[in-house]
Amino acid sequence: MRSSTSVRIDDEAKLVASEVLKQYGMSLSEGINLFCKQVAMTHSIPFELKVPSERMKKALDELEKKEGKSFSSIDKLREDLLS
């Protein structure tokens, strides 16, 4: 027996995921179904989840706001990372 569900997916993620799944001979619906079956079978998420560190959260926030730093060389980048 099958049931229908509605899922909200980011447009770009949907497009990319559909293309990747197509390479495996699957539709997006089949990929989502496979994910759900893995969750049901293992009682877990079928990939590793990590909580981002404070440094990573800050970097992601800067990227979203387009406030990230730019560097003229690898040495300048390395210097900033090590400070």
Secondary structure, 3 states (H helix, E strand, C coil): CCCCCCCCCCHHHHHHHHHHHHHCCCCHHHHHHHHHHHHHHHCCCCCCCCCCCHHHHHHHHHHHCCCCCCCCCHHHHHHHHHC
